[in-house]
Every structure is written in C-alpha cells, then in structure tokens.
Amino acid sequence: MKRELMCLAGIVSVVVGLTAFNAMAESYTVQGTVTSVQPVYKTKTVTDPVQRCWTEEVPVYGQGRNNDSSAFGLDLEGAIIGGIIGNNVTKNVDNGGAAGAIIGGLIGSDMKKKKNQEITGYRQVNKCATEYNSRTEEYLAGYKIGYSALGLNGTVSSTRSRSVGDSISVNVNISAY
C-alpha cells in the first residue's frame, strides 16, 4: 500500500512538472506599423412609426315614424296578446290578464322602437392608425486594420480608425514545447 502511494506521488510529480514546463510562455508588446485600413460596413433594419389619419362618415340613427297604435307608451297589439296569454296561464289568479297585458305591451313597445331605428343623417369622425415602415440601413461597424511587426503580418478589428504608416502596439506571445 505504501509502495503504491509512493508510485502515485511520483507519477503526479512528473505530470505536474511536464505540464508546468510546457505552459511556460513569454509575452511582449512591440511596435508595429499599420499597412492597410479597410472600413467594415453592416446593415440593420430600422422601423419608423407613421401615423395615418382619415375622416370617415358614420350613420346617425334616430326613431323613425311610428304608424302603429300605442297608448301610454304601451304597444296595443302586444298588450292584447299579453292579456290573452296572461288569462290562459293564470286562470285562477285575479288580474293575471291585466299583468300579462302590461308586460306584453311593454315588450311590444320596446321591440317596435328597436325595429323603427332609421338612419337620420351622417356625421364625420376622425380616425387614426399607426403603421410601421421598415427599411434597411448600412452603417460603419468598424475597421479591419492590417499591420506588420517583427517581420510578420496580421490583421485586427477595431472601432477606431488608423492611418497607413501609423505605429500600433502589438502583443506577442512566445512559447516553446
């Protein structure tokens, strides 16, 4: 058991040592020269709200001429029919026919008022609605900058513009295996 633990500790030490040796790297910042600058454009969709308004004619309803007979706001035909139904339904109840006549007259009058609705004119109403117009728009998203440092060439993206010939800081990582 002791021997197995010693072997395991030795293997772990070797693995850690090799990993640490391979992970060693050096970083430097050197000055390079800008060799090219290219603008990078992208597109986006822009939605603009637009309010559209118009005038619309709507009908105005009123009570039409009533050629039917009515008395005290009750419809006479409805009162007669209601009275007959009231007498037949409530044969042993006093004033059943009278109650039926009043109820029938009110219902008949209400139905005729609804039926006699007529368009008596028109009025203008302003209405508005919001619509959305979409369009695509191109915008400057940044720059692709080419550079040369230590005899090597590279590119980097940046939101800041540079001019060809400008000095630029370049991070260099060196590692050996």
DANORBEL-V836719 format. One line per field, one symbol per residue. ss: DSSP state (a for helix, b for strand, c for the rest). psi: psi as a letter, one per 30 degrees, with the letter a starting at -180 (. if undefined). Layout:
ss=???
psi=???
This chain:
ss=caaaaaaaaaaaaaaaaaaaaaccbbbbbbbbbbbbbbbbbbbbbbbbbbbbbbbbbbbbbbbccccccbbccbbaaaaaaaaaaaaaaccccccaaaaaaaaaaaaaaaaaaaacbbbbbbbbbbbbbbbbbbbbbbbbbbbbbbbbbccbbbbbbbccccccccbbbbbbbbbcc
psi=eeeeeeeeeeeeeeeeeeeeeffklkklklkakkflkkkkklllkkkkkkkkllkkkkkkklklkjflklkhgkkeeeeeeeeeeeeeeiegkkgeeeeeeeeeeeeeeeeeeefgkljfaklkkkklkklkkklkkkljfakjkklkkhglkllkklfkllkkflkkkkkkkkkl.
